[in-house]
Amino acid sequence: MSRFFDQNNLFFRIMGVVFDLIELNLLTVLCCLPLFTIGASLTAMHSVLWHMVKGKETYIFRQFFDAFRKDFKQATLSWLVFAAITIFIVADFTIVKSMDAGSRHLFTPVIAIVSVFSYIIFHYFYILLSRYEDKTSHHVKNSIKLAVGFFPRTLGMLAIVILCSIVYASFYKYLIPYFFLLGLSLPMYGCAWLYVPIFKRIESLNSA
């Protein structure tokens, strides 16, 4: 019985991670609500996830807002650019939907590929920003290099995001409470287990 209440028990470790992810998710969702702060919120979320996955001592609230303030300007300006690109892609999809069947079959795959590629860059960008200080243009270039150079892991992260998006879209009426509790942090936590080893490898090579 004493083993069950041991703080190092697997159950308590898992519940500790779950509660950390809930706190992180609530902070991220609340800080995303002004919309223009989405970039800074995502950067802060990834900054906390680094600590969680690497097994470092984690203070969710403090670390989140430290990263939020530190990267606010760069994250916000880049988010406005990504948001404009997203609006442009959505507008393209809307235009294509009004075309004849032949044109739709021709343009829809092209726009879909552009959408996925844009998201991948967007995804890696905020991961990089949460970890390193560099120019925005350098982060974008490195995002492309990482997406291509570590394609299997990129594909894994993309699969996590797409699967979660499909589940949310299919059962959104039932998953609204879940979204506010774990909807962002849990899939990104899964992604973090894929991207943290990438940077461990890169950093070990650079320090060699």
Phi and psi in degrees as a GROMACS rama.xvg file:
@    title "Ramachandran Plot"
@    xaxis  label "Phi"
@    yaxis  label "Psi"
@TYPE xy
-63.0886  -29.668  SER-2
-64.592  -34.233  ARG-3
-64.495  -37.0138  PHE-4
-91.3814  4.6867  PHE-5
-67.5979  128.81  ASP-6
-63.6472  -20.1396  GLN-7
-89.8791  2.10158  ASN-8
-59.5197  142.459  ASN-9
-55.1249  -40.4186  LEU-10
-59.6093  -47.1139  PHE-11
-68.6306  -33.6763  PHE-12
-65.6182  -43.5666  ARG-13
-64.0338  -45.2704  ILE-14
-64.7215  -33.491  MET-15
-61.9699  -43.5023  GLY-16
-64.408  -43.0509  VAL-17
-60.3761  -46.6067  VAL-18
-66.0198  -36.3875  PHE-19
-63.4744  -41.5412  ASP-20
-67.8212  -35.6483  LEU-21
-64.4637  -46.5757  ILE-22
-60.8191  -43.9006  GLU-23
-63.4031  -41.0149  LEU-24
-65.0864  -44.5572  ASN-25
-61.8745  -42.2032  LEU-26
-62.7222  -44.2611  LEU-27
-64.6117  -46.8762  THR-28
-63.1456  -45.7787  VAL-29
-62.7884  -40.7057  LEU-30
-76.9686  -13.3613  CYS-31
-84.0655  -16.4096  CYS-32
-59.4995  -35.431  LEU-33
-67.0374  -5.34552  PRO-34
72.0587  -50.1989  LEU-35
-70.9351  -11.1895  PHE-36
-96.0146  7.54736  THR-37
-58.4402  -44.1572  ILE-38
-60.0205  -46.1842  GLY-39
-65.5388  -35.7684  ALA-40
-67.4627  -43.1676  SER-41
-66.2267  -39.1118  LEU-42
-62.3737  -45.0474  THR-43
-63.3451  -39.8485  ALA-44
-60.585  -46.7374  MET-45
-65.7621  -33.3455  HIS-46
-61.3969  -40.991  SER-47
-70.1875  -39.8474  VAL-48
-61.4706  -34.6352  LEU-49
-53.9084  -48.7797  TRP-50
-63.775  -41.5771  HIS-51
-64.5913  -48.2314  MET-52
-69.4826  -34.1321  VAL-53
-81.9929  0.689121  LYS-54
74.4877  19.7772  GLY-55
-83.5842  161.024  LYS-56
-63.3562  130.302  GLU-57
-120.964  126.382  THR-58
-118.039  92.5686  TYR-59
-52.9212  -56.017  ILE-60
-60.6101  -51.7629  PHE-61
-64.5747  -47.4957  ARG-62
-66.096  -35.6504  GLN-63
-61.9799  -50.8197  PHE-64
-76.3309  -25.6332  PHE-65
-61.8512  -47.2078  ASP-66
-68.654  -38.9073  ALA-67
-58.4725  -46.7866  PHE-68
-70.0204  -42.6431  ARG-69
-61.875  -42.5589  LYS-70
-104.338  10.7156  ASP-71
-56.5245  -50.4953  PHE-72
-62.7209  -52.7107  LYS-73
-65.1216  -41.405  GLN-74
-66.038  -38.3031  ALA-75
-70.8435  -44.9037  THR-76
-62.6388  -42.364  LEU-77
-68.0703  -35.9662  SER-78
-62.5292  -38.8207  TRP-79
-61.5493  -37.2697  LEU-80
-67.9178  -47.3163  VAL-81
-62.815  -37.5802  PHE-82
-64.3672  -40.8944  ALA-83
-63.2067  -41.1333  ALA-84
-62.9662  -41.858  ILE-85
-63.1422  -43.9042  THR-86
-61.5706  -40.4731  ILE-87
-62.7332  -42.9183  PHE-88
-65.9171  -42.417  ILE-89
-62.3349  -40.9161  VAL-90
-62.8352  -39.5933  ALA-91
-62.732  -43.5811  ASP-92
-59.9933  -41.1591  PHE-93
-63.4892  -41.9877  THR-94
-65.7347  -43.8954  ILE-95
-63.287  -36.0676  VAL-96
-61.472  -26.9576  LYS-97
-87.4737  -3.24339  SER-98
-82.5662  171.655  MET-99
-71.5248  166.743  ASP-100
-58.1735  -41.8788  ALA-101
-60.9222  -44.9342  GLY-102
-67.2562  -38.5262  SER-103
-61.0885  -45.1557  ARG-104
-63.2997  -28.6331  HIS-105
-79.8343  -45.8982  LEU-106
-90.6627  -27.3394  PHE-107
-59.8364  -46.8364  THR-108
-61.6843  -36.4391  PRO-109
-64.1106  -46.522  VAL-110
-67.0795  -36.5331  ILE-111
-62.6682  -43.3243  ALA-112
-63.412  -43.5775  ILE-113
-61.7947  -39.9451  VAL-114
-63.0979  -46.5933  SER-115
-64.8682  -45.0615  VAL-116
-63.1141  -40.3565  PHE-117
-63.6809  -41.2347  SER-118
-64.7069  -40.7935  TYR-119
-60.3839  -44.811  ILE-120
-62.2276  -45.3664  ILE-121
-57.6695  -43.3314  PHE-122
-65.139  -51.4639  HIS-123
-66.9435  -33.3183  TYR-124
-57.6044  -48.4538  PHE-125
-74.2913  -25.8584  TYR-126
-65.3574  -47.0266  ILE-127
-63.268  -43.5321  LEU-128
-63.3232  -33.3128  LEU-129
-71.7761  -16.0301  SER-130
-110.645  -37.6779  ARG-131
-128.195  150.322  TYR-132
-96.6483  120.159  GLU-133
-162.502  169.833  ASP-134
-67.293  151.58  LYS-135
-59.2381  -41.8767  THR-136
-62.8418  -36.5777  SER-137
-68.982  -38.7044  HIS-138
-63.8304  -39.3453  HIS-139
-64.3899  -46.6181  VAL-140
-60.7417  -43.5632  LYS-141
-68.5629  -30.2148  ASN-142
-63.4392  -42.14  SER-143
-65.1281  -43.6025  ILE-144
-61.5872  -42.9824  LYS-145
-66.9199  -41.4524  LEU-146
-60.6122  -39.6169  ALA-147
-83.6065  -43.5923  VAL-148
-69.2749  -26.9321  GLY-149
-122.534  51.0895  PHE-150
-56.9221  -42.3235  PHE-151
-58.8657  -41.2638  PRO-152
-70.6495  -36.406  ARG-153
-59.7113  -44.5556  THR-154
-63.1121  -38.9655  LEU-155
-63.1102  -44.6954  GLY-156
-64.4443  -40.6355  MET-157
-62.998  -39.6042  LEU-158
-63.3836  -40.9795  ALA-159
-61.3875  -47.1217  ILE-160
-65.8458  -44.9252  VAL-161
-65.2866  -43.7578  ILE-162
-60.5031  -46.4094  LEU-163
-64.0765  -39.366  CYS-164
-63.6131  -40.5229  SER-165
-64.2708  -43.283  ILE-166
-63.8298  -44.51  VAL-167
-61.8237  -45.1528  TYR-168
-65.2846  -34.1851  ALA-169
-78.4812  -33.2487  SER-170
-127.35  33.5852  PHE-171
-59.2348  -30.9997  TYR-172
-62.7772  -32.3577  LYS-173
-95.823  -17.181  TYR-174
-105.125  6.35707  LEU-175
-58.6544  -47.4113  ILE-176
-61.0851  -39.3152  PRO-177
-62.5956  -39.2436  TYR-178
-59.6869  -41.8368  PHE-179
-72.1729  -21.7145  PHE-180
-91.4626  -46.6186  LEU-181
-139.804  5.78358  LEU-182
-60.2834  -32.2644  GLY-183
-102.165  -46.3794  LEU-184
-68.4867  -35.823  SER-185
-66.9117  -51.2548  LEU-186
-63.0461  -35.326  PRO-187
-71.2963  -27.9389  MET-188
-65.4846  -41.3342  TYR-189
-62.4657  -41.1837  GLY-190
-64.4989  -36.5224  CYS-191
-61.827  -34.4246  ALA-192
-66.7146  -19.4989  TRP-193
-91.3952  -35.8483  LEU-194
-90.4493  -26.5184  TYR-195
-58.803  -43.6833  VAL-196
-60.1914  -29.2204  PRO-197
-59.3146  -48.0589  ILE-198
-76.8204  -27.9638  PHE-199
-61.5146  -42.758  LYS-200
-66.5702  -45.3649  ARG-201
-63.7306  -44.7678  ILE-202
-67.8913  -34.549  GLU-203
-69.2328  -35.1167  SER-204
-68.6202  -39.1434  LEU-205
-70.2535  -29.1974  ASN-206
-87.6956  -9.29002  SER-207
